[in-house]
Amino acid sequence: MAELLIDLSVIKLEHGHIAPEVFHYLSLSLLSFFMVELSGKLFVFRLEFFYHMFEVFDAVVVVVSFVLDIVFIFHEDAFDGMGLLILLRLWRVARIVNGILVSVKTRADQKIHKLKESYDHLVERATELQKHNDELVGV
């Protein structure tokens, strides 16, 4: 986010400040992680990967971002696609937030499933005890 704010000139820094470079390399390391993740997905899912359009779009964004970031390191002054780079960074932020939300939702769904199983078991047990109680009262 900090790199994005610097790129959008929301955060103004002096020329030659080290922060943009540090954030750029942090971004590049995060992109490297995404590239490893993408390689793993391609290895595991193989051709099935290409049936999920969101995953394919995300893969294109990651690869293009990675290539542009590498180009930007070596040709910082000659690179005029800053708008595209900013857009791709926004997508990466959205991707990270989406990943967090999916993770939280998955955990919540698992908890709800366990609670439903416990509830069903308790209802079954209460029904058995009620029948047993009715038999004892009827005797």
Backbone hydrogen bonds, N-H to C=O, Kabsch-Sander energy under -0.5 kcal/mol:
donor,donor_aa,acceptor,acceptor_aa,energy
5,L,1,M,-2.7
6,I,2,A,-2.2
7,D,3,E,-2.6
8,L,4,L,-2.2
9,S,6,I,-1.3
10,V,5,L,-2.3
11,I,5,L,-1.4
12,K,10,V,-0.6
13,L,11,I,-0.5
17,H,14,E,-1.8
22,V,18,I,-2.3
23,F,19,A,-2.9
24,H,20,P,-2.2
25,Y,21,E,-2.2
26,L,22,V,-2.2
27,S,23,F,-2.6
28,L,24,H,-2.4
29,S,25,Y,-2.1
30,L,26,L,-2.2
31,L,27,S,-2.6
32,S,28,L,-2.1
33,F,29,S,-1.8
34,F,30,L,-2.1
35,M,31,L,-2.3
36,V,32,S,-2.1
37,E,33,F,-2.5
38,L,34,F,-2.7
39,S,35,M,-2.4
40,G,36,V,-2.4
41,K,37,E,-2.5
42,L,38,L,-2.6
43,F,39,S,-2.3
44,V,40,G,-2.6
45,F,41,K,-3.1
46,R,42,L,-1.5
48,E,45,F,-1.9
49,F,46,R,-1.2
50,F,47,L,-1.1
51,Y,48,E,-1.7
52,H,49,F,-1.3
53,M,51,Y,-0.9
56,V,52,H,-2.1
57,F,53,M,-2.9
58,D,54,F,-2.5
59,A,55,E,-2.4
60,V,56,V,-2.4
61,V,57,F,-2.4
62,V,58,D,-2.6
63,V,59,A,-2.7
64,V,60,V,-2.8
65,S,61,V,-2.7
66,F,62,V,-2.6
67,V,63,V,-2.7
68,L,64,V,-2.9
69,D,65,S,-2.7
70,I,66,F,-2.2
71,V,67,V,-2.7
72,F,68,L,-2.7
73,I,69,D,-1.4
74,F,70,I,-1.4
75,H,71,V,-2.5
79,F,75,H,-0.9
80,D,78,A,-0.7
85,L,81,G,-2.3
86,I,82,M,-2.6
87,L,83,G,-2.3
88,L,84,L,-2.6
89,R,85,L,-2.1
90,L,86,I,-2.3
91,W,87,L,-2.0
92,R,88,L,-2.1
93,V,89,R,-2.2
94,A,90,L,-2.5
95,R,91,W,-2.5
96,I,92,R,-2.4
97,V,93,V,-2.5
98,N,94,A,-2.6
99,G,95,R,-2.4
100,I,96,I,-2.1
101,L,97,V,-2.5
102,V,98,N,-2.8
103,S,99,G,-2.1
104,V,100,I,-2.5
105,K,101,L,-2.6
106,T,102,V,-2.5
107,R,103,S,-2.2
108,A,104,V,-2.4
109,D,105,K,-2.8
110,Q,106,T,-2.2
111,K,107,R,-2.3
112,I,108,A,-2.6
113,H,109,D,-2.4
114,K,110,Q,-2.2
115,L,111,K,-2.5
116,K,112,I,-2.5
117,E,113,H,-2.2
118,S,114,K,-2.4
119,Y,115,L,-2.6
120,D,116,K,-2.9
121,H,117,E,-2.3
122,L,118,S,-2.6
123,V,119,Y,-2.7
124,E,120,D,-2.3
125,R,121,H,-2.5
126,A,122,L,-2.6
127,T,123,V,-2.3
128,E,124,E,-2.2
129,L,125,R,-2.5
130,Q,126,A,-2.4
131,K,127,T,-2.4
132,H,128,E,-2.6
133,N,129,L,-2.6
134,D,130,Q,-2.6
135,E,131,K,-2.2
136,L,132,H,-2.1
137,V,133,N,-2.3
138,G,134,D,-2.0
139,V,135,E,-0.8
